[in-house]
Amino acid sequence: MSYPVDRPAVWFVTGTSRGLGLELVAQLLERGDGVAATTRSAERLSTALRGRRVDTTRLLPLEVDLRDEDDVDRAVREALARFDTLDVVVNNAGYGFLAAVEETGAAEVRHMLDLQICGVWNVLRSTLPILRARNSGHIVNVSSVLGLTSMPGWGLYCAGKYALEGLSEALAGEIADFGVEVTIVEPGYFRTDFLTPDSLVLPAATSDAYPAIRDMVRSHLDLQGSQLGDPVEGARQIITNVVTGGGLLRQVLGSDSHAYATAKVDALRATLDATRESAPLTDFASA
């Protein structure tokens, strides 16, 4: 992608009324870029930005149900009508869910995957033709270190992020020849409201069989306000990576994310080393 230098860039960002998404929108507006910002509550987004004293002249707030393909298409059309183009698409919308796999209801599974995967797919189907036609652009899919490694209690959240990682890897290969870059952002714990009831969902019913997960839930709620990650710097790094262009497929944010990911790679390497001799046993014998 050749990031525009002769005009302000135009960003389409989902999940913008809180956390990293809100910080991203605020910094983009401070840069003078145009931002089409999707949210479940335009009023909440506007209130948050007023508190930041940010000039919202180049902001287009859009209330969108990302699970609804027609609603996403409508939002993209409105963004084009306002800004005439799109340069960067950021899929950031999401929420946490803490429960044992057994405790996770079917409706909870569908809702998570409808947003985290189907919602992203809706945005991609609607925006990729625009970027391809321009032979330029950047897709930023905000995953998590829990898209690379898993831990008890995070099964549903990890399922969504693992799927996002696979989708993003395939997408990067498919659109490279069209001049469109893909970045998978993998944050650790950032000091946003992600671990509050506003962004963290708990199961409708729990089981006495999983006391360790109940302890883990309490410890995560107690972690709020002491997370390592600075959302201001996180948003700045995402923007810098897009503006610079030509970066790696993955952008790891946070020392905790790096440590978790490194441990996963080490464990995977140990498994590959241990199965070096046994893996070929299922191959057909060579003639």
N, C-alpha and C positions, 0 to 999 in steps of 0.2 A: 504493500500500500504506500502511496505517496500522500502523506498527510497534507491537507491544504495549507498553503502558506500565503495565498493571495486573498483569503477571506476567512471569516470565522468558520470553524468546523460545526457540523450538526450531529448531535448524539441522540440516539433513541435508547432510553434507559428504563428498565422495569424495576419495580420494587423500590420506590424512591422516598417514601414518607418517613422512613426511620433508618438508623444505622449507617452502614457503609454506603448504601444507595443515596441517602440524604446528603451525606458528606460529599459524595461524588458530584451530585447535582450542584451543590453550593460552590464547589471549586470550579466547575465548568462555567457557571454563570459569572464568577469572578474573573475568569479568563476572557469573557466576552463571547463564548461559544453559544450556539443555539442548542436548546435541550427540550426534546419531547419526553416528558417524564410520566410514566404510567404509575398509577397508585390506586388503591382501593378507596382513598379519601383525598380528593383534591384540596379540601379545606384543611386537613391535617398537614399536608405538604406545604400549603401556603402559609399556615401559621408558623410552622417550623422555620421556613425561610425568612419570614418577617422577623423572627427572633434573632436570626443571623444578620439582619440588615443587608441582605443581598439584593442587588438590582435584578428584578424578575422580568425585565423588558423582553428578554430573549427566551423566556420560559413558556412552554406549552404544556400545562398540566392536563393529563388525560386519565379519567376514571375508566378502567378497563378490567374486564374479567378475562385474564389470560387463558383460561380454559376454554373460552368461546372463540372459535376461529373467526367467525364473522365480526365479533367485537374487536379482535386484534386487527383484522383487515381495515375496519373503520378507523381505528386509531392511527394506523400507518398512513392511510389516505389523508387524514387531518394533518399529520406531521408534514407530508409532502406539500399540501396546500399552503401550509404556513411557511415552510423553509425552502421548498422547491427541490430539496435533495436530502440524502442521508449519507453520512460518512462512517459513523461508528454505531454499532448496536451492542448494548450491554444487557445480557440476561442475568439479572441480579435477584429477582423476586424469589422468596422462599421463607421457610420457617423451620424451627427445630421440633423434634418429637422424641420424647424419652420414654421408652417402655421396653419390656421384654418382647421378643417376637411373638410369643404365645398370647400376650396381652393386647396385641395390636389388632384392632377390628378391621373387617373388610372395608368398611366405609372410610376408615382412616387411611388405609393403604391407597384406595382409589383417589382420595382427595390429595394426598401427597404427590403421587405420581402424575395426576392430572395437572398439577401446577408445575412441579419441578421438571417434568419431561414433556408432557403434551403441551404445556404452555410455552416452553422453549421452542418446541417444534412449530407451533403456530406462528411465533414471532419469526422464526427462520424462514418458513415458507413465504411469509408476507414480505420480508425485507431482502432476501437474497437476490431476487430478480432485479431489484434496484441497484444493488452493489455490482452484480455481474454486468449489467448494462453499462455501468460507468468504468468497469475494469479496475475497480479500486474500492477499498473499504476494509473494515476491521470488525470482527466479531469477538466480543469478550464474554465468555461464559463463566460466571462466578460459581465455582464448585466449593471445595473445602478440602482440608487435609483428610477429612473423613470420606472423601472420594477416592483416596489412595489406601487408607487403612481403616480397620473397623474396631469397635470396642463394644462390649456388652451394653445393652440399653439403647444403642443408636442404630439398630438394625434397619428401621424404616428410612431414617434420614440417610444412612449410608447407601441403601438401595437406590434412592433417587440420585445421589451424587455419583455413585459408581456408574449408573446409566448415563448421566451427563458427561462423564469422562469418556466413555466409549463413543457416544454420539459425537463429541467434539473432536476426538482423534480422527474418526472417519470423515467428518466434515472438513477438517484441515486438508486432508489429502484430496478431497473432491474439488475444492474451490481454489487451490493454490494457483492453478493455471489461469484463473480469472483475476489475479492480482488482489485477492481478498485474503487477509491474514486471520488466523484464529489464535486466541490466547485463552487458556484455561487458568483461572485464578484460583489458588489454593490457600486460603487464609487459615491461620490457627484461631485461637481465641482472641477476639478483639473487644475492646471496652465499649461495646454498644449495648442496646437493650435486648440482644439476642437471647440472653438467659433470664429474661423476665416473662411474666405471663402474657405480655403483648406479642411475643415472638416465639415462645416455647410452649408447645402443646403437650399435655399429659393424657394418658389413656382414660377412657370412660370408666374402666374398672381394672383393678389390679389383683394380683394373686399373692397369697402369703408365701408362695414357693420361691420368691425372688427378693429376699431381704437385702442382698448386696446391691441390687438395682435401686431399691428405695433409698439406700444410703448414698448411692451415686447421684441420684436426683437431688437429694438435699445438699450434697457437696457442690453440685453445679449451681444450684440456686444461690448458695452462699458465696460462690465465686464472683457473682455480679459486682462490678465496680473495681475488681482487682485483676482483670484480664491483662495479659502482657501487651496485646496489640493496640496501637494508637490508630484510630480510624482516620484521623486527619492525614497521617503519613501513609496509611494504606491507600486512601483515595489518590493521594499525590503520586504514589508509585504506579498505580494503574494508569493514570493519565500520562505520566512520563513514558511508560512502556509503549502506549499507543502512539503518542506523538513521535517518538524516536523510530518506531517500526523496526521490522527485521529481527525481532527478538525470538526467544525460545517459545516452544509451544506452551510450556507451563511456567507460571509465575508464582513461586512459593512466597507467601507473605508471613513472616513471624518466625522467630527462633524455635518456638514450640512446634510449628508446622514442619519446619525443616528436620527437627529431631524425630518426630513421629514418622515422617516419610523415610528418613534414613533407616530407622529401625525396621520398617516394612521391607525396604530393599535388601537389607542384610538378611532378614529371615527368608525372603524369597531366594536369595543367592544360596543360602545354606540348603534349601530344599532342592534347588537345581543341581548343586554339587552332589547331594546325597542320592539323586536319582539319575545321575549321568549314565550309569551302567544299566539300570533297569528300564529306563524309558524306551530304548530301542528294541526291547524284547517283543513288543507288539508289532513291529514292522514285518512285512513280508520278507522272507529270505531272498537275498539277491540271487539272480540266476548264475 
